[in-house]
């Protein structure tokens, strides 16, 4: 298995360690190229991480933050990842960061996806991508059985963003493709809870990527996924 795993005593210790690593990586990118590019996930798992990043001593005016995926809902909707990132991450020291949301409820979805593909294909390599994982083995919005999954998982495809319709979760989604998510210098999988550890173990052991989409990232060689887990 290509992925490495670091275990922490609790979520607070994980958040502290991962935030420190991300800050160092973003600072190194700014020193090397004058800018940094970070993709983060939604959900409840990264809330503590976002709080720590928002107070970091970093020149966030040179950082662009985007999402790995989002639900196709209005920004004001409580399920909007964009709203959560604005509210919890892009505050305090991080408020000057440039934010690139994935979904605009005022625009046609097909036109948005087309525009996102052009935009993300033109962007440089991510400096860091932080993925999450669901109890069904999905990551980003790459859900098992979702309509559009095969296109999103095709590493030979030049698609950067894909619209997907999960079978087991509400809302149509926009997700960065597996190929675009893997176009990063550093890849992290942020997982908490014993139930998710069991799913992670199954995904690591299984070659059924359609059943456990996160397994594609666990098996990838370059970049290798760094799994950060806490109970």
C-alpha positions as a Markdown table, in Angstrom:
| # | Residue | x | y | z |
|---|---|---|---|---|
| 1 | Unk | 0.0 | 0.0 | 0.0 |
| 2 | Unk | 1.3 | 3.4 | -1.0 |
| 3 | Unk | -0.3 | 5.5 | 1.7 |
| 4 | Unk | 1.3 | 6.2 | 5.0 |
| 5 | Unk | -0.6 | 6.7 | 8.2 |
| 6 | Unk | -0.1 | 8.8 | 11.3 |
| 7 | Unk | -2.2 | 8.1 | 14.4 |
| 8 | Unk | -3.0 | 10.7 | 17.0 |
| 9 | Unk | -4.4 | 10.5 | 20.5 |
| 10 | Unk | -7.3 | 12.8 | 19.7 |
| 11 | Unk | -8.7 | 15.2 | 17.0 |
| 12 | Unk | -7.1 | 18.2 | 18.6 |
| 13 | Unk | -3.6 | 16.7 | 18.4 |
| 14 | Unk | -4.3 | 15.8 | 14.8 |
| 15 | Unk | -5.5 | 19.3 | 13.9 |
| 16 | Unk | -2.4 | 20.8 | 15.5 |
| 17 | Unk | 0.0 | 18.6 | 13.6 |
| 18 | Unk | -1.7 | 18.8 | 10.3 |
| 19 | Unk | -2.2 | 22.6 | 10.5 |
| 20 | Unk | 1.5 | 23.0 | 11.3 |
| 21 | Unk | 2.5 | 20.9 | 8.3 |
| 22 | Unk | 0.1 | 22.7 | 5.9 |
| 23 | Unk | 1.4 | 26.1 | 7.1 |
| 24 | Unk | 5.0 | 25.1 | 6.5 |
| 25 | Unk | 4.1 | 23.8 | 3.0 |
| 26 | Unk | 2.2 | 26.9 | 2.1 |
| 27 | Unk | 5.0 | 29.2 | 3.4 |
| 28 | Unk | 7.5 | 27.2 | 1.4 |
| 29 | Unk | 5.4 | 27.6 | -1.8 |
| 30 | Unk | 5.2 | 31.4 | -1.2 |
| 31 | Unk | 8.9 | 31.6 | -0.7 |
| 32 | Unk | 9.6 | 29.5 | -3.9 |
| 33 | Unk | 6.9 | 30.9 | -6.3 |
| 34 | Unk | 5.3 | 33.9 | -4.6 |
| 35 | Unk | 2.0 | 32.1 | -4.2 |
| 36 | Unk | 0.4 | 29.0 | -2.8 |
| 37 | Unk | -2.7 | 26.9 | -3.8 |
| 38 | Unk | -4.7 | 24.8 | -1.3 |
| 39 | Unk | -7.7 | 22.6 | -1.7 |
| 40 | Unk | -9.8 | 21.6 | 1.3 |
| 41 | Unk | -12.8 | 19.5 | 2.0 |
| 42 | Unk | -16.1 | 20.2 | 3.7 |
| 43 | Unk | -18.0 | 18.3 | 6.4 |
| 44 | Unk | -17.5 | 18.3 | 10.1 |
| 45 | Unk | -14.1 | 16.7 | 10.3 |
| 46 | Unk | -12.0 | 19.8 | 9.3 |
| 47 | Unk | -13.6 | 22.3 | 11.6 |
| 48 | Unk | -10.8 | 22.3 | 14.2 |
| 49 | Unk | -8.2 | 22.4 | 11.4 |
| 50 | Unk | -9.9 | 25.4 | 9.8 |
| 51 | Unk | -9.9 | 27.2 | 13.2 |
| 52 | Unk | -6.1 | 26.7 | 13.5 |
| 53 | Unk | -5.3 | 27.7 | 10.0 |
| 54 | Unk | -7.4 | 30.9 | 10.2 |
| 55 | Unk | -5.0 | 32.1 | 13.0 |
| 56 | Unk | -1.8 | 31.1 | 11.3 |
| 57 | Unk | 1.1 | 33.5 | 10.9 |
| 58 | Unk | 1.2 | 33.3 | 7.2 |
| 59 | Unk | 0.9 | 35.8 | 4.3 |
| 60 | Unk | -2.6 | 34.7 | 3.2 |
| 61 | Unk | -2.8 | 37.4 | 0.6 |
| 62 | Unk | -0.6 | 35.1 | -1.5 |
| 63 | Unk | -2.7 | 32.0 | -0.8 |
| 64 | Unk | -5.6 | 30.8 | -3.0 |
| 65 | Unk | -8.1 | 28.4 | -1.3 |
| 66 | Unk | -10.5 | 26.2 | -3.2 |
| 67 | Unk | -12.7 | 23.2 | -2.4 |
| 68 | Unk | -12.3 | 19.5 | -3.4 |
| 69 | Unk | -16.1 | 19.4 | -3.9 |
| 70 | Unk | -19.3 | 21.1 | -3.0 |
| 71 | Unk | -23.1 | 20.5 | -3.0 |
| 72 | Unk | -25.1 | 22.3 | -5.6 |
| 73 | Unk | -26.9 | 24.5 | -3.2 |
| 74 | Unk | -27.1 | 28.3 | -2.6 |
| 75 | Unk | -24.2 | 29.8 | -0.7 |
| 76 | Unk | -26.6 | 30.6 | 2.2 |
| 77 | Unk | -27.7 | 26.9 | 2.5 |
| 78 | Unk | -26.3 | 25.2 | 5.6 |
| 79 | Unk | -25.0 | 22.3 | 3.4 |
| 80 | Unk | -22.8 | 24.6 | 1.4 |
| 81 | Unk | -19.1 | 23.9 | 1.8 |
| 82 | Unk | -18.3 | 27.3 | 0.4 |
| 83 | Unk | -20.3 | 28.9 | 3.1 |
| 84 | Unk | -18.5 | 26.9 | 5.8 |
| 85 | Unk | -15.1 | 27.7 | 4.4 |
| 86 | Unk | -15.9 | 31.4 | 4.3 |
| 87 | Unk | -17.3 | 31.3 | 7.9 |
| 88 | Unk | -14.7 | 29.2 | 9.6 |
| 89 | Unk | -11.4 | 29.2 | 7.6 |
| 90 | Unk | -11.3 | 32.6 | 5.8 |
| 91 | Unk | -11.4 | 34.6 | 9.0 |
| 92 | Unk | -8.8 | 36.4 | 11.1 |
| 93 | Unk | -5.3 | 36.1 | 9.6 |
| 94 | Unk | -6.7 | 34.0 | 6.7 |
| 95 | Unk | -9.3 | 36.6 | 5.6 |
| 96 | Unk | -7.0 | 38.1 | 2.8 |
| 97 | Unk | -6.8 | 34.7 | 1.0 |
| 98 | Unk | -8.4 | 34.5 | -2.4 |
| 99 | Unk | -11.3 | 32.0 | -2.5 |
| 100 | Unk | -12.4 | 30.0 | -5.5 |
| 101 | Unk | -15.8 | 28.4 | -4.9 |
| 102 | Unk | -17.0 | 25.6 | -7.2 |
| 103 | Unk | -20.7 | 26.3 | -7.4 |
| 104 | Unk | -22.8 | 29.4 | -8.2 |
| 105 | Unk | -26.5 | 28.9 | -7.9 |
| 106 | Unk | -27.2 | 31.7 | -10.4 |
| 107 | Unk | -25.6 | 29.8 | -13.3 |
| 108 | Unk | -26.4 | 26.8 | -15.4 |
| 109 | Unk | -24.6 | 23.7 | -14.0 |
| 110 | Unk | -23.3 | 22.5 | -17.4 |
| 111 | Unk | -21.9 | 25.9 | -18.2 |
| 112 | Unk | -20.3 | 26.1 | -14.7 |
| 113 | Unk | -18.7 | 22.7 | -15.1 |
| 114 | Unk | -17.3 | 23.7 | -18.5 |
| 115 | Unk | -15.9 | 26.9 | -17.0 |
| 116 | Unk | -14.4 | 25.1 | -14.0 |
| 117 | Unk | -12.6 | 22.7 | -16.3 |
| 118 | Unk | -11.0 | 25.5 | -18.2 |
| 119 | Unk | -10.1 | 27.4 | -15.0 |
| 120 | Unk | -8.6 | 24.4 | -13.1 |
| 121 | Unk | -6.8 | 23.1 | -16.1 |
| 122 | Unk | -5.0 | 26.4 | -16.3 |
| 123 | Unk | -4.1 | 26.5 | -12.6 |
| 124 | Unk | -0.7 | 25.2 | -11.4 |
| 125 | Unk | -0.2 | 22.1 | -9.3 |
| 126 | Unk | -1.8 | 22.3 | -5.9 |
| 127 | Unk | 0.6 | 22.8 | -3.0 |
| 128 | Unk | -1.6 | 20.7 | -0.8 |
| 129 | Unk | -4.9 | 18.9 | -1.0 |
| 130 | Unk | -6.8 | 17.8 | 2.2 |
| 131 | Unk | -9.4 | 15.1 | 1.5 |
| 132 | Unk | -11.9 | 13.7 | 3.9 |
| 133 | Unk | -13.7 | 10.3 | 3.8 |
| 134 | Unk | -17.2 | 9.1 | 4.4 |
| 135 | Unk | -18.4 | 5.9 | 6.0 |
| 136 | Unk | -19.3 | 4.6 | 2.5 |
| 137 | Unk | -15.7 | 5.1 | 1.3 |
| 138 | Unk | -16.3 | 8.2 | -0.7 |
| 139 | Unk | -13.9 | 11.1 | -0.8 |
| 140 | Unk | -14.5 | 14.6 | -2.3 |
| 141 | Unk | -17.9 | 13.9 | -3.9 |
| 142 | Unk | -16.7 | 10.6 | -5.5 |
| 143 | Unk | -19.5 | 8.5 | -4.2 |
| 144 | Unk | -19.8 | 4.8 | -4.9 |
| 145 | Unk | -22.4 | 4.3 | -7.6 |
| 146 | Unk | -22.8 | 8.0 | -8.3 |
| 147 | Unk | -23.8 | 9.0 | -11.8 |
| 148 | Unk | -20.6 | 10.5 | -13.4 |
| 149 | Unk | -18.2 | 8.5 | -11.1 |
| 150 | Unk | -16.4 | 6.7 | -13.9 |
| 151 | Unk | -15.5 | 10.0 | -15.6 |
| 152 | Unk | -14.4 | 11.6 | -12.3 |
| 153 | Unk | -12.2 | 8.6 | -11.5 |
| 154 | Unk | -10.5 | 8.3 | -14.9 |
| 155 | Unk | -6.9 | 9.3 | -14.4 |
| 156 | Unk | -6.4 | 9.5 | -18.2 |
| 157 | Unk | -9.1 | 12.1 | -18.6 |
| 158 | Unk | -8.4 | 15.8 | -18.9 |
| 159 | Unk | -11.5 | 16.7 | -16.9 |
| 160 | Unk | -10.7 | 18.8 | -13.9 |
| 161 | Unk | -14.3 | 19.1 | -12.5 |
| 162 | Unk | -17.3 | 16.8 | -12.8 |
| 163 | Unk | -21.0 | 17.1 | -11.8 |
| 164 | Unk | -22.1 | 13.9 | -10.0 |
| 165 | Unk | -25.4 | 12.7 | -8.6 |
| 166 | Unk | -24.9 | 10.5 | -5.5 |
| 167 | Unk | -27.3 | 7.6 | -5.0 |
| 168 | Unk | -27.1 | 7.8 | -1.2 |
| 169 | Unk | -26.6 | 11.4 | -0.4 |
| 170 | Unk | -28.7 | 14.6 | -1.0 |
| 171 | Unk | -27.9 | 17.2 | -3.6 |
| 172 | Unk | -26.1 | 17.1 | -6.9 |
| 173 | Unk | -22.4 | 17.7 | -6.4 |
| 174 | Unk | -19.5 | 19.3 | -8.2 |
| 175 | Unk | -16.2 | 17.6 | -7.5 |
| 176 | Unk | -12.7 | 18.0 | -8.7 |
| 177 | Unk | -11.7 | 14.9 | -10.6 |
| 178 | Unk | -9.3 | 12.3 | -9.2 |
| 179 | Unk | -6.7 | 13.4 | -11.8 |
| 180 | Unk | -6.9 | 17.0 | -10.7 |
| 181 | Unk | -6.9 | 16.2 | -7.0 |
| 182 | Unk | -3.8 | 14.1 | -7.6 |
| 183 | Unk | -2.1 | 17.0 | -9.3 |
| 184 | Unk | -0.7 | 18.2 | -6.0 |
| 185 | Unk | 2.7 | 18.3 | -4.2 |
| 186 | Unk | 1.2 | 17.0 | -1.0 |
| 187 | Unk | -1.9 | 14.9 | -0.4 |
| 188 | Unk | -3.6 | 14.3 | 2.9 |
| 189 | Unk | -6.5 | 12.2 | 4.0 |
| 190 | Unk | -8.0 | 13.6 | 7.2 |
| 191 | Unk | -10.1 | 10.9 | 9.0 |
| 192 | Unk | -11.5 | 10.7 | 12.6 |
| 193 | Unk | -13.4 | 8.0 | 14.4 |
| 194 | Unk | -13.2 | 4.2 | 14.8 |
| 195 | Unk | -15.9 | 3.6 | 12.3 |
| 196 | Unk | -14.0 | 5.4 | 9.6 |
| 197 | Unk | -10.9 | 3.5 | 10.5 |
| 198 | Unk | -12.7 | 0.3 | 9.8 |
| 199 | Unk | -13.8 | 1.7 | 6.4 |
| 200 | Unk | -10.2 | 2.8 | 5.7 |
| 201 | Unk | -8.9 | -0.7 | 6.5 |
| 202 | Unk | -11.5 | -2.2 | 4.1 |
| 203 | Unk | -10.6 | 0.3 | 1.3 |
| 204 | Unk | -6.9 | -0.4 | 1.7 |
| 205 | Unk | -7.4 | -4.1 | 1.4 |
| 206 | Unk | -9.9 | -4.0 | -1.5 |
| 207 | Unk | -9.2 | -3.5 | -5.1 |
| 208 | Unk | -12.8 | -2.5 | -5.8 |
| 209 | Unk | -12.4 | 1.2 | -6.4 |
| 210 | Unk | -15.9 | 1.7 | -7.6 |
| 211 | Unk | -17.1 | 0.4 | -4.2 |
| 212 | Unk | -14.4 | 2.3 | -2.2 |
| 213 | Unk | -13.4 | 5.4 | -4.4 |
| 214 | Unk | -11.0 | 6.5 | -1.6 |
| 215 | Unk | -8.9 | 3.4 | -2.4 |
| 216 | Unk | -7.7 | 5.1 | -5.6 |
| 217 | Unk | -5.9 | 7.7 | -3.5 |
| 218 | Unk | -4.6 | 5.1 | -1.0 |
| 219 | Unk | -3.0 | 3.1 | -3.8 |
| 220 | Unk | -1.5 | 6.0 | -5.7 |
| 221 | Unk | 2.3 | 6.3 | -5.8 |
| 222 | Unk | 3.0 | 9.9 | -6.7 |
| 223 | Unk | 2.0 | 11.7 | -4.7 |
| 224 | Unk | 1.6 | 9.3 | -1.8 |
| 225 | Unk | -1.4 | 9.9 | 0.4 |
| 226 | Unk | -0.6 | 10.8 | 4.0 |
| 227 | Unk | -3.4 | 9.6 | 6.2 |
| 228 | Unk | -3.9 | 11.5 | 9.5 |
| 229 | Unk | -6.3 | 9.6 | 11.8 |
| 230 | Unk | -7.6 | 10.2 | 15.3 |
| 231 | Unk | -10.3 | 8.5 | 17.3 |
